[in-house]
């Protein structure tokens, strides 16, 4: 692996994103030393990328679902939604205009309200979900339902800039119609939803009962907001019941598996990590807390995050482990794991986020893009999963880390991403996925998330004006949802540094972690009172000399989140105990 040694951001500059994303307001252009002209140039390059992908979709694929850029044709298989059952589709079915739905929020971010209006009008008059189509609940939730809800909220926020009377909640009505079609999936003994459902007929006979942790644990944002907007509690109640059931199935280590049976509530695959099949479960726990303010979500996330740091983390990498024992099972990098530094930045664990992000960047530099799987123990590509489908996760984490640190190095990382996408994947008919990163042979597919996420995060990296003076969170599909006080059960309590007692001798009064206190270690404490917290889970030893009489004098190690113990010699540490 090629080594990279950029200068690390100094601790004083590691200012993490606040929990409610108020920090995502951006600063004056050029204050970070990157340069106004250079920033404008990169912003324009991302705009060109977006419209090259979008215009080709509208020319060759619309109103079908996704673009095939090499042949300048379309696909209605909705492969990312789980392959619609084409033999049951009506002959006049023209698709769900998936890429258009996914693009609407990005059009607002780019400032193109005229095209946003056109999209709303077409969907209002043409989109229907009354089709005999078997879809994946999770993917349809994050892409179609999330896209419709987010665009509805944006249409309301920007109503003064739209044509008078244009918007009358049409997208919300479509979202409600779709949400109603989801509900039969939750009619199981456990409350865990089927992974697959037919939009017209509900759960089909002999439907598979296997689903993933993400599939039943990453529905709460979209369905929760749908309930808040419509006043119909059924959507949020169904998603929350499933999430609670899933959490009740965790092991004694607070780890979850990857796949399970929705009828029995038993695990099928015990090996787990932070990648495919599990990733958005962790993401939605903290984002649900931010969006809805319920301590129940925070408590779940708190325990889950500590378990991940304790059992999955190995230096900058995160391997997979058996949920029952914590023993490592697979030592591999997956491209979906690249979202994790962004999540850690939201939490304020910026140092850990930066460490992992730089290793993902090393792999990107080695191959030109990020392969789907890379075997860490062998230092080689996975023999079959060598593809790169234009995924956004690495760009997403780059955006979050830049917002948190304002270190221009992340803008340079963005340049690398943009250069690779244009060099390797841009074709005359759009942007094509990479079938094999070792040869850069392309595949005839432009996924809708390239427009909803990849281009959006890259654009926001260089122009965050959309976020200024506003509080948003982004769903796992990159759709912005506003943070509203009316949606909160309660706001987090204010933690004021002056309320904390610190003394200058060896006695250390902080006996809880930043994570337990629901505060950001990079903002409030490091800047204001010089807290010794080194990570979100870190609990310092009672004495700065690390001397101890009992285990109670020892804290939690900053990197591994493991409990330190007192040795026979009277020092705290991670001692190997031999029986």
C-alpha positions as CSV (number, residue, x, y, z in Angstrom):
1,X,0.0,0.0,0.0
2,X,1.3,3.4,-1.0
3,X,2.2,5.5,2.0
4,X,0.9,9.0,2.5
5,X,2.3,11.5,4.9
6,X,0.2,14.8,4.8
7,X,0.5,17.1,7.7
8,X,-2.0,16.3,10.5
9,X,-4.3,19.0,11.6
10,X,-3.2,20.4,14.9
11,X,-5.4,19.7,17.9
12,X,-6.4,23.3,18.2
13,X,-7.9,23.1,14.7
14,X,-9.9,19.9,15.3
15,X,-13.2,21.6,15.9
16,X,-15.8,18.9,15.5
17,X,-19.3,19.3,14.1
18,X,-21.8,20.1,16.8
19,X,-24.4,17.4,17.5
20,X,-27.2,19.4,15.8
21,X,-24.9,20.3,12.9
22,X,-24.9,24.0,13.7
23,X,-21.3,23.9,12.8
24,X,-22.2,23.2,9.3
25,X,-22.7,26.8,8.5
26,X,-19.4,27.3,6.7
27,X,-16.9,30.1,6.8
28,X,-15.9,32.8,4.4
29,X,-14.4,31.5,1.2
30,X,-10.6,31.3,1.4
31,X,-10.2,31.6,5.2
32,X,-8.6,28.2,5.2
33,X,-5.9,29.1,2.8
34,X,-7.3,27.1,0.0
35,X,-8.0,30.0,-2.3
36,X,-11.2,31.5,-3.7
37,X,-10.4,30.8,-7.4
38,X,-9.4,27.2,-6.7
39,X,-12.6,26.6,-4.7
40,X,-14.8,28.1,-7.4
41,X,-13.0,26.0,-10.0
42,X,-13.7,22.7,-8.1
43,X,-17.3,23.7,-7.4
44,X,-17.8,24.2,-11.1
45,X,-16.2,20.9,-11.9
46,X,-18.7,19.1,-9.6
47,X,-21.6,21.0,-11.2
48,X,-20.4,19.8,-14.6
49,X,-20.3,16.3,-13.3
50,X,-23.8,16.4,-11.9
51,X,-25.3,17.9,-15.0
52,X,-23.4,15.5,-17.3
53,X,-25.0,12.6,-15.3
54,X,-28.4,14.2,-14.9
55,X,-28.8,15.5,-18.5
56,X,-27.9,12.1,-19.9
57,X,-30.3,10.4,-17.6
58,X,-33.1,12.8,-18.7
59,X,-32.2,12.3,-22.4
60,X,-31.7,8.6,-22.6
61,X,-33.4,7.1,-19.5
62,X,-36.2,9.3,-18.1
63,X,-38.9,8.5,-17.0
64,X,-37.4,5.0,-16.4
65,X,-35.4,4.3,-13.3
66,X,-31.7,4.5,-14.0
67,X,-29.3,5.2,-16.8
68,X,-27.1,2.8,-18.7
69,X,-24.4,5.3,-19.8
70,X,-22.3,3.0,-22.1
71,X,-25.2,2.1,-24.3
72,X,-27.2,5.3,-23.6
73,X,-30.2,3.3,-22.6
74,X,-32.2,2.7,-19.5
75,X,-33.0,0.0,-16.9
76,X,-36.4,-0.6,-15.2
77,X,-35.0,-3.5,-13.2
78,X,-34.4,-1.1,-10.4
79,X,-31.5,-3.3,-9.5
80,X,-30.6,-1.2,-6.4
81,X,-34.2,-1.7,-5.2
82,X,-33.9,-5.4,-5.5
83,X,-34.9,-6.3,-9.1
84,X,-38.5,-5.6,-9.8
85,X,-40.4,-8.7,-10.9
86,X,-40.5,-7.7,-14.6
87,X,-42.7,-10.5,-15.7
88,X,-45.5,-9.0,-13.5
89,X,-45.1,-5.4,-14.6
90,X,-47.8,-3.9,-16.8
91,X,-46.8,-3.3,-20.4
92,X,-47.2,0.4,-20.1
93,X,-45.0,0.7,-17.0
94,X,-42.4,3.4,-17.5
95,X,-40.6,3.1,-14.2
96,X,-40.6,5.2,-11.0
97,X,-38.3,7.9,-12.3
98,X,-36.0,6.8,-9.5
99,X,-33.1,9.0,-10.6
100,X,-35.3,12.0,-10.8
101,X,-36.6,11.5,-7.3
102,X,-33.1,11.0,-6.0
103,X,-31.9,14.1,-7.8
104,X,-34.5,16.6,-6.5
105,X,-32.7,17.5,-3.3
106,X,-29.4,17.8,-5.1
107,X,-31.0,20.3,-7.5
108,X,-31.9,22.5,-4.6
109,X,-28.4,22.2,-3.1
110,X,-27.0,23.3,-6.5
111,X,-29.5,26.2,-6.6
112,X,-31.5,25.0,-9.6
113,X,-35.1,25.6,-8.4
114,X,-36.4,25.8,-12.0
115,X,-35.5,22.1,-12.7
116,X,-36.7,21.3,-9.1
117,X,-40.1,22.7,-10.1
118,X,-40.3,20.7,-13.3
119,X,-39.5,17.5,-11.4
120,X,-42.2,18.2,-8.8
121,X,-44.8,18.7,-11.5
122,X,-43.9,15.6,-13.5
123,X,-44.0,13.4,-10.4
124,X,-47.2,14.9,-9.2
125,X,-48.9,14.0,-12.5
126,X,-47.3,10.7,-13.4
127,X,-45.7,8.8,-10.5
128,X,-47.7,5.8,-9.2
129,X,-46.9,3.0,-6.9
130,X,-49.9,0.9,-7.8
131,X,-47.8,-1.6,-9.7
132,X,-47.3,-5.4,-9.3
133,X,-43.6,-5.0,-8.3
134,X,-41.6,-6.8,-5.7
135,X,-39.2,-4.3,-4.1
136,X,-36.6,-4.3,-1.3
137,X,-38.1,-2.4,1.6
138,X,-34.9,-0.9,2.9
139,X,-33.7,0.4,-0.5
140,X,-37.2,1.7,-1.5
141,X,-37.4,3.4,1.9
142,X,-34.1,5.3,1.7
143,X,-34.3,6.1,-2.0
144,X,-38.0,6.7,-2.9
145,X,-39.6,7.5,0.4
146,X,-36.7,9.5,1.7
147,X,-36.3,11.4,-1.6
148,X,-40.0,12.3,-1.6
149,X,-40.1,13.4,2.0
150,X,-36.9,15.5,1.7
151,X,-38.1,17.1,-1.5
152,X,-41.5,17.9,0.1
153,X,-39.8,19.6,3.0
154,X,-37.5,21.6,0.7
155,X,-40.5,22.6,-1.5
156,X,-42.2,24.0,1.6
157,X,-39.0,25.8,2.7
158,X,-38.4,27.3,-0.7
159,X,-42.1,27.9,-1.5
160,X,-41.6,31.7,-1.8
161,X,-39.2,31.1,-4.6
162,X,-41.4,28.7,-6.5
163,X,-44.3,29.7,-8.8
164,X,-47.4,30.7,-6.9
165,X,-49.7,27.7,-6.1
166,X,-47.3,25.3,-7.7
167,X,-46.8,23.1,-4.7
168,X,-49.8,21.7,-2.8
169,X,-48.1,18.8,-0.9
170,X,-48.1,16.5,-3.9
171,X,-44.9,14.8,-2.9
172,X,-46.1,14.2,0.6
173,X,-49.2,12.6,-0.7
174,X,-47.0,10.3,-2.8
175,X,-44.9,9.5,0.2
176,X,-47.9,8.7,2.3
177,X,-49.2,6.4,-0.4
178,X,-45.9,4.6,-0.5
179,X,-45.7,4.4,3.3
180,X,-49.0,2.7,3.4
181,X,-47.7,0.0,1.0
182,X,-44.8,-0.6,3.4
183,X,-46.9,-1.4,6.4
184,X,-47.9,-5.0,5.6
185,X,-44.2,-5.9,5.7
186,X,-44.2,-5.3,9.4
187,X,-47.0,-7.7,10.1
188,X,-44.8,-10.4,11.6
189,X,-44.8,-12.1,15.1
190,X,-41.6,-10.2,16.0
191,X,-42.5,-6.9,14.4
192,X,-39.3,-7.2,12.2
193,X,-40.3,-6.4,8.6
194,X,-39.9,-8.6,5.6
195,X,-37.0,-7.5,3.4
196,X,-39.2,-7.8,0.3
197,X,-42.8,-6.7,-0.4
198,X,-45.0,-6.3,-3.4
199,X,-46.2,-2.8,-3.9
200,X,-49.6,-3.9,-5.1
201,X,-50.3,-7.1,-3.2
202,X,-48.2,-6.9,0.0
203,X,-46.1,-9.8,1.2
204,X,-46.2,-12.6,-1.3
205,X,-46.7,-16.3,-0.5
206,X,-43.4,-18.1,0.3
207,X,-41.6,-14.8,0.6
208,X,-38.1,-15.1,2.1
209,X,-38.0,-14.4,5.9
210,X,-34.3,-13.4,5.9
211,X,-33.4,-9.8,6.2
212,X,-30.4,-7.7,7.3
213,X,-29.7,-5.6,10.3
214,X,-29.8,-2.5,8.1
215,X,-32.9,-3.7,6.5
216,X,-35.0,-3.7,9.7
217,X,-33.0,-1.2,11.7
218,X,-32.6,1.7,9.3
219,X,-36.2,2.8,8.7
220,X,-36.8,5.2,11.6
221,X,-35.7,8.5,10.0
222,X,-37.9,8.3,6.9
223,X,-40.9,6.6,8.5
224,X,-40.6,8.8,11.6
225,X,-40.7,12.0,9.7
226,X,-43.6,10.7,7.6
227,X,-45.5,10.2,10.8
228,X,-44.6,13.7,12.0
229,X,-45.8,15.3,8.7
230,X,-49.0,13.3,8.3
231,X,-50.1,12.9,11.9
232,X,-50.4,9.2,11.3
233,X,-48.3,7.4,14.0
234,X,-48.4,4.0,12.3
235,X,-45.2,4.5,10.2
236,X,-43.0,5.6,13.1
237,X,-44.5,3.0,15.4
238,X,-43.8,0.2,13.0
239,X,-40.2,1.3,12.5
240,X,-39.6,1.8,16.2
241,X,-41.0,-1.5,17.2
242,X,-38.7,-3.2,14.7
243,X,-35.7,-1.2,16.0
244,X,-36.5,-2.1,19.6
245,X,-36.9,-5.8,18.8
246,X,-33.6,-5.7,16.9
247,X,-31.8,-4.1,19.8
248,X,-33.2,-6.7,22.2
249,X,-31.5,-9.4,20.1
250,X,-28.0,-8.0,20.7
251,X,-25.4,-10.1,22.5
252,X,-24.1,-9.6,26.0
253,X,-21.2,-7.7,24.3
254,X,-23.8,-5.2,22.8
255,X,-23.0,-6.5,19.3
256,X,-25.5,-7.4,16.6
257,X,-25.2,-9.8,13.7
258,X,-25.7,-9.2,10.0
259,X,-28.7,-11.3,9.0
260,X,-31.7,-12.7,10.8
261,X,-35.1,-14.3,10.4
262,X,-38.1,-12.0,10.8
263,X,-40.5,-14.7,11.9
264,X,-38.4,-16.3,14.6
265,X,-36.3,-13.4,15.6
266,X,-33.1,-15.6,15.5
267,X,-29.8,-14.6,14.0
268,X,-28.6,-16.3,10.8
269,X,-25.2,-14.7,10.4
270,X,-23.4,-13.9,13.6
271,X,-20.3,-12.3,12.1
272,X,-20.7,-8.5,11.9
273,X,-18.9,-5.3,11.4
274,X,-19.6,-1.7,10.3
275,X,-20.0,-2.4,6.6
276,X,-22.6,-4.0,4.3
277,X,-25.7,-5.2,6.0
278,X,-25.1,-3.3,9.3
279,X,-23.7,0.2,8.5
280,X,-26.8,2.3,8.4
281,X,-28.1,0.7,11.6
282,X,-25.4,2.6,13.6
283,X,-25.9,5.7,11.5
284,X,-29.6,5.9,12.1
285,X,-29.3,5.5,15.9
286,X,-27.3,8.7,16.3
287,X,-29.2,10.6,13.6
288,X,-32.6,9.6,15.1
289,X,-31.4,11.0,18.4
290,X,-30.4,14.3,16.6
291,X,-33.7,14.5,14.7
292,X,-36.2,13.4,17.4
293,X,-34.3,14.0,20.7
294,X,-35.3,10.7,22.4
295,X,-32.8,9.4,24.9
296,X,-33.8,5.9,23.9
297,X,-31.9,6.3,20.6
298,X,-28.9,7.8,22.4
299,X,-28.7,5.0,24.9
300,X,-28.7,2.4,22.1
301,X,-26.1,4.3,20.1
302,X,-23.9,4.8,23.2
303,X,-23.7,1.1,23.9
304,X,-23.4,0.1,20.3
305,X,-20.6,2.6,19.6
306,X,-18.5,1.5,22.6
307,X,-18.9,-2.1,21.5
308,X,-17.7,-1.3,17.9
309,X,-14.7,0.5,19.2
310,X,-13.9,-2.3,21.6
311,X,-14.4,-5.3,19.4
312,X,-14.1,-4.2,15.8
313,X,-11.3,-1.6,15.8
314,X,-7.7,-2.5,15.1
315,X,-5.7,0.6,14.8
316,X,-7.2,2.7,12.0
317,X,-9.1,-0.3,10.6
318,X,-12.4,-2.0,11.6
319,X,-12.5,-5.8,11.1
320,X,-15.5,-8.0,11.5
321,X,-16.1,-10.1,14.6
322,X,-18.5,-12.7,16.0
323,X,-21.2,-10.9,17.9
324,X,-21.2,-13.6,20.6
325,X,-17.5,-13.7,21.4
326,X,-16.0,-10.5,19.9
327,X,-13.4,-12.7,18.2
328,X,-12.3,-11.4,14.7
329,X,-13.8,-13.2,11.8
330,X,-12.8,-11.3,8.6
331,X,-10.0,-8.8,8.2
332,X,-11.3,-6.8,5.3
333,X,-12.0,-3.2,4.2
334,X,-15.3,-2.7,2.5
335,X,-16.2,0.6,0.7
336,X,-19.3,1.0,2.7
337,X,-17.2,1.3,5.9
338,X,-16.0,4.7,4.6
339,X,-19.1,6.3,6.1
340,X,-17.7,5.6,9.6
341,X,-15.4,8.6,9.8
342,X,-18.3,10.9,9.0
343,X,-20.4,9.4,11.8
344,X,-17.5,9.8,14.2
345,X,-17.2,13.4,13.2
346,X,-20.9,14.0,14.1
347,X,-20.1,12.5,17.5
348,X,-17.0,14.6,18.0
349,X,-14.5,11.7,17.8
350,X,-12.5,13.6,15.2
351,X,-9.1,12.2,15.9
352,X,-10.3,8.6,15.4
353,X,-12.3,9.7,12.3
354,X,-9.2,11.4,10.8
355,X,-7.1,8.3,11.3
356,X,-9.4,5.9,9.5
357,X,-10.2,8.4,6.7
358,X,-6.5,8.7,5.9
359,X,-6.2,4.9,5.5
360,X,-9.2,4.9,3.1
361,X,-7.5,7.6,1.2
362,X,-4.3,5.4,0.9
363,X,-6.4,2.7,-0.6
364,X,-8.1,5.1,-3.0
365,X,-4.7,6.3,-4.1
366,X,-3.5,2.8,-4.6
367,X,-6.3,1.8,-7.0
368,X,-7.6,5.1,-8.3
369,X,-11.0,4.5,-6.6
370,X,-12.2,2.6,-3.6
371,X,-12.7,-1.2,-4.3
372,X,-15.8,-2.9,-2.8
373,X,-13.6,-5.2,-0.7
374,X,-9.9,-5.2,0.1
375,X,-8.4,-8.0,2.2
376,X,-6.4,-6.4,4.9
377,X,-4.7,-9.6,6.1
378,X,-3.5,-10.4,2.6
379,X,-3.0,-6.9,1.3
380,X,-4.9,-7.6,-1.9
381,X,-8.3,-7.2,-3.6
382,X,-11.1,-9.5,-2.9
383,X,-11.1,-12.0,-5.8
384,X,-14.7,-11.4,-6.9
385,X,-15.7,-8.0,-5.4
386,X,-13.4,-5.8,-7.3
387,X,-16.0,-3.2,-8.4
388,X,-16.6,0.4,-7.6
389,X,-20.2,1.5,-8.3
390,X,-19.6,5.2,-7.8
391,X,-20.2,5.0,-4.1
392,X,-20.4,8.2,-2.0
393,X,-19.2,7.2,1.5
394,X,-15.6,8.4,1.2
395,X,-16.7,11.7,-0.3
396,X,-19.3,12.0,2.5
397,X,-16.7,11.5,5.3
398,X,-14.3,13.9,3.5
399,X,-17.1,16.6,3.6
400,X,-17.8,16.0,7.3
401,X,-14.2,16.1,8.3
402,X,-13.6,19.3,6.4
403,X,-16.6,21.0,8.0
404,X,-15.2,19.9,11.4
405,X,-11.6,20.9,11.0
406,X,-11.5,23.4,8.1
407,X,-8.2,21.8,7.1
408,X,-7.7,22.4,3.4
409,X,-6.1,19.0,3.1
410,X,-9.6,17.6,2.8
411,X,-10.3,19.9,-0.1
412,X,-7.3,18.4,-1.8
413,X,-8.7,14.9,-1.1
414,X,-11.9,16.1,-2.8
415,X,-9.8,17.1,-5.8
416,X,-8.4,13.6,-6.0
417,X,-11.9,12.0,-5.8
418,X,-13.2,14.4,-8.5
419,X,-10.1,13.7,-10.7
420,X,-10.5,10.0,-10.5
421,X,-14.2,10.0,-11.2
422,X,-13.7,12.2,-14.3
423,X,-10.7,10.2,-15.5
424,X,-11.9,6.7,-15.0
425,X,-15.7,6.7,-15.0
426,X,-16.9,9.6,-17.2
427,X,-18.1,8.5,-20.6
428,X,-20.1,10.3,-23.3
429,X,-23.4,9.0,-21.9
430,X,-22.8,9.8,-18.2
431,X,-20.7,8.2,-15.5
432,X,-20.3,4.4,-15.5
433,X,-19.5,2.1,-12.6
434,X,-16.2,0.3,-12.5
435,X,-16.5,-3.4,-12.9
436,X,-12.9,-4.2,-11.9
437,X,-10.6,-1.7,-10.3
438,X,-7.5,-3.6,-11.3
439,X,-8.3,-3.1,-15.0
440,X,-10.7,-0.2,-14.8
441,X,-13.1,-2.0,-17.1
442,X,-16.5,-0.3,-16.9
443,X,-20.0,-1.5,-16.2
444,X,-23.1,-0.1,-18.0
445,X,-24.8,1.4,-14.9
446,X,-25.1,4.8,-13.4
447,X,-26.6,4.4,-10.0
448,X,-29.1,6.9,-8.7
449,X,-27.0,7.6,-5.6
450,X,-24.3,9.1,-7.7
451,X,-26.6,12.1,-8.1
452,X,-28.3,12.0,-4.7
453,X,-25.0,11.6,-2.7
454,X,-21.7,11.5,-4.5
455,X,-22.1,14.7,-6.4
456,X,-24.0,16.4,-3.5
457,X,-21.3,15.8,-0.9
458,X,-18.5,16.9,-3.3
459,X,-20.4,20.0,-4.2
460,X,-21.0,20.9,-0.5
461,X,-17.3,20.3,0.1
462,X,-16.6,23.5,-1.9
463,X,-19.8,25.4,-1.5
464,X,-21.8,24.9,1.7
465,X,-24.1,27.9,1.2
466,X,-27.1,25.5,1.3
467,X,-26.4,24.7,4.9
468,X,-25.7,28.2,6.2
469,X,-27.9,29.3,9.1
470,X,-29.8,26.0,8.9
471,X,-29.7,22.6,10.7
472,X,-30.0,19.5,8.6
473,X,-29.1,15.9,8.9
474,X,-28.6,13.7,5.9
475,X,-30.2,10.4,5.5
476,X,-28.1,7.4,4.5
477,X,-29.1,8.3,0.9
478,X,-28.0,11.9,1.2
479,X,-31.4,13.4,1.5
480,X,-31.5,16.4,3.9
481,X,-34.0,16.5,6.7
482,X,-34.4,19.7,8.8
483,X,-34.0,19.5,12.6
484,X,-37.2,21.0,14.1
485,X,-38.0,21.6,17.7
486,X,-41.5,20.5,17.2
487,X,-40.2,17.0,16.3
488,X,-38.2,16.7,19.5
489,X,-39.3,15.0,22.6
490,X,-36.8,17.2,24.4
491,X,-33.6,19.0,23.5
492,X,-30.4,17.7,25.0
493,X,-29.5,19.4,28.3
494,X,-26.9,22.2,28.0
495,X,-23.5,21.2,29.4
496,X,-21.7,24.3,30.5
497,X,-18.0,23.9,31.3
498,X,-18.2,26.2,34.3
499,X,-20.5,23.7,36.0
500,X,-17.7,21.1,36.1
501,X,-15.1,20.9,38.8
502,X,-11.4,20.6,37.9
503,X,-8.4,20.8,40.2
504,X,-4.8,21.2,39.3
505,X,-3.3,18.4,41.5
506,X,-3.2,14.7,40.8
507,X,-6.9,14.2,41.6
508,X,-9.0,14.0,38.4
509,X,-12.7,14.6,38.9
510,X,-14.0,13.5,35.5
511,X,-15.2,10.0,36.0
512,X,-17.4,9.7,32.9
513,X,-16.7,9.8,29.2
514,X,-17.7,12.5,26.8
515,X,-20.0,10.0,25.2
516,X,-21.8,9.3,28.5
517,X,-22.1,13.0,29.2
518,X,-23.6,13.7,25.7
519,X,-21.0,16.4,24.9
520,X,-18.5,16.8,22.2
521,X,-14.9,16.4,23.4
522,X,-13.5,18.4,20.5
523,X,-15.6,21.6,21.1
524,X,-16.8,22.4,24.6
525,X,-14.1,20.8,26.7
526,X,-10.9,20.7,24.7
527,X,-11.2,24.4,23.7
528,X,-12.7,25.8,26.9
529,X,-11.2,24.0,29.9
530,X,-8.5,21.9,28.5
531,X,-10.1,18.6,29.2
532,X,-7.9,15.5,29.1
533,X,-10.5,13.6,27.2
534,X,-8.8,12.1,24.1
535,X,-11.8,10.4,22.5
536,X,-15.5,10.1,22.9
537,X,-15.2,7.0,25.1
538,X,-12.0,8.0,27.0
539,X,-12.2,8.2,30.8
540,X,-8.9,9.3,32.4
541,X,-7.3,7.5,35.3
542,X,-8.1,9.1,38.7
543,X,-4.4,10.2,39.0
544,X,-2.4,11.8,36.2
545,X,0.5,9.6,37.3
546,X,-1.6,6.5,36.5
547,X,-0.8,5.2,40.0
548,X,-3.7,3.1,41.5
549,X,-4.7,1.1,44.5
550,X,-7.7,-0.7,42.9
551,X,-9.3,-1.0,39.5
552,X,-11.6,1.8,40.5
553,X,-8.7,4.2,40.1
554,X,-8.4,3.3,36.5
555,X,-10.4,4.6,33.5
556,X,-11.3,3.7,29.9
557,X,-8.5,3.5,27.3
558,X,-9.0,6.2,24.6
559,X,-8.4,4.1,21.5
560,X,-9.8,0.7,22.2
561,X,-12.5,1.8,24.7
562,X,-11.5,-1.0,27.0
563,X,-11.4,-0.8,30.8
564,X,-7.9,-0.3,32.3
565,X,-7.0,-2.3,35.4
566,X,-4.6,-1.9,38.3
567,X,-1.5,-4.0,38.2
568,X,0.2,-5.6,41.1
569,X,2.8,-2.8,40.9
570,X,0.1,-0.2,41.3
571,X,-0.2,1.2,37.8
572,X,-3.2,1.4,35.5
573,X,-3.0,-0.2,32.1
574,X,-4.4,-2.8,29.7
575,X,-2.7,-5.7,31.4
576,X,-2.8,-9.2,30.0
577,X,-4.2,-11.4,32.7
578,X,-3.0,-15.0,32.7
579,X,-4.8,-17.6,34.7
